[in-house]
Each structure stands twice: as structure tokens, then as C-alpha cells.
Amino acid sequence: MASQVEQLDTLASKCSELKSEIAKIIVGQEEIVNQLLISIFSGGHCLLVGVPGLAKTLLVNTISQALGLSFNRIQFTPDLMPSDITGSEILNKDRAFEFIEGPVFANIVLADEINRTPPKTQAALLEAMQEHNVTASGKVHALPNPFFVLATQNPIEQEGTYPLPEAQLDRFMFMLWLDYPSFVEEVEILKRTTVAKQEQVRQILTSDDILAIQSLIKDIPVSDNVYEYAVRLVSKTRLNKPENTTAKQYLSWGAGPRASQYLIIGAKCHAALNGKYSPDIEDVNAVAVSVLRHRIVLNYAAQAEELTSEAIINNLINE
């Protein structure tokens, strides 16, 4: 059996190959692709925020093809019911109840515009995310393994939406903000998408490979100073300590212990994908904004000064 060092070397090589394959379809967005892969290899769910037309669906579909995973897209609407996601029991031709699986039964589920549906339906998906199973008529149905939810939100249309509460946002490992492409990237997008011939994505990994990678990531050793740094960074967002002046000035709520856990697992994965055998403080900082931006709540003073979550997190890192 290959040693851990050999496995990590293979992972770094496979990841490079994977990114090259995704780049056949997705122009730019290198950092978003990198963070999405970290989320998947860490076993976490991800929330993508961006205006319409930034290829969020295409990005997720492309990654699922390259990873050899089944993919379902759910368009969230105000009239969507929990059973439309999880599935329901019907009476079959033999007059017996039969469970029909909903679209959540896939390796990767794209929850498109998750904030468009009422809290009851949101909760059905979030329960599946947490428990990795669905309960219908008292029976538990296991979801495929691996299982990831990649949800999207539109930041500009807030009328008729049901924003996710902070406790539910905490279920997502990362929140990623997609920005507009650069001028050069947008020209390249036009060249690729306005012709008849389209590139095909080659499968690089399998679901078994991903499960093995998740296990490998968890086994990566971490030094005590990195553990302590992650905890200190998260604790700086909390208002219960008088020395946390930035938090007291600009935040009304800070991050919980789950943030510390995701910082470490994310740092492990970031280190592995960059050819390192153990994470350092730089790896923690590389995932800090994605882990913390949806776990802190800005107060009126921060909004009045037009500060963003990213600016406050970077300020805490610099401290």
C-alpha cells in the first residue's frame, strides 16, 4: 500500500489534471474552482453567491463530470414542497406503498436560488445535508456517498426571498462570492460559447477516489501552533472578550466552534492540493474568508462605514 506521502503526491498531481480539465469549459474563476475542490475533498457543502449569468450551474455540472459523480439541479421556487426535494411514497400498481426518490438522491445536488423557497423546504434540504439521509413515513433512506450540496443565492433580488438564518448558514463549510469575468476572460467566453463545437470534459476521478481522498485529508497531521492559531482567529470574532476591540466595534455576532473545525480541515486540504504534507498558518489564512464570511454578523457601525465581512476578517488576520 502506498505511503501517505506518496498518496499526497498523487493527489496534488491529480488535482492539477482536474483543474486543467475544468478549464476547458470554465474560463477564469481559478480561485472559485480551487475553493470548491477543497470543499468537496473536505466533505463540506458550499454556498455560491453571484448575480445571474456567471455560469454557476455550468461550473458545478463541469466539476461533477470531471469527478465522475451523479448530478441533479433543483430550481428553488416559493411553491416548492419538502417532498419535491426528498421524494415521497406513492401507491404502486400492486396496491403497496413505494418510495420514489427525489432529486436530492445524487452525489452533487445544485440547490439553485435556495433563498427563493420557504423555510420548511429549506429545512428539508438542510436536514439531508446534516444527516446524509432522508426520512419518509418513518423509514430512513440513505443518500449516496459522497454527497455534497452546492447552493446558490442571487445577491441583487431580495424581494420575495427567505434568507437563510445564521444557524442554517453554519451548515455550509464555505460561502464563495463569484465576480464578473475580466475583459480578456469575457472575450474568451464568447469565443468558446458562440460556436457549434463544444469541448468535452474527461472524467479524472471516481466516487471511490473521492472517498479515499476525504479519508486521506483527515489523516494529515497538524501541529499544535496551527490548531491554536485557528482557535485564536475564530475567537477574535466573538464579543465575549474585552480585548476583541474589532469584534466589539463592528460585529453583533461571531463564529462558533464549527468555524474552527472547518478552518483546520480546509487548511489540511489546501496544503495537500498545493503539494505540502502538513498545513501551516498560510493554509489557514487561505480558507479563512470563505469559512468565516457567513458566520459573522455585521452591526450598524460596520454597515455605516461600508465595511464588508472580508475586510473585517482580513483585519483580524493582520492583527
Salt bridges, closest charged atoms under 4 A:
GLU17 OE2 - ARG202 NH2 3.40
GLU21 OE2 - LYS24 NZ 2.68
GLU21 OE1 - ARG202 NH2 3.41
ASP112 OD2 - ARG73 NH2 2.79
GLU113 OE2 - ARG116 NE 3.27
GLU157 OE1 - ARG116 NH2 3.82
ASP170 OD2 - ARG258 NH1 3.25
ASP170 OD1 - ARG295 NE 2.55
GLU188 OE2 - ARG192 NE 3.01
ASP280 OD2 - LYS276 NZ 3.28
ASP283 OD1 - HIS270 ND1 2.75
ASP283 OD2 - LYS276 NZ 2.82
GLU310 OE2 - ARG293 NE 2.83
GLU319 OE1 - LYS236 NZ 3.32
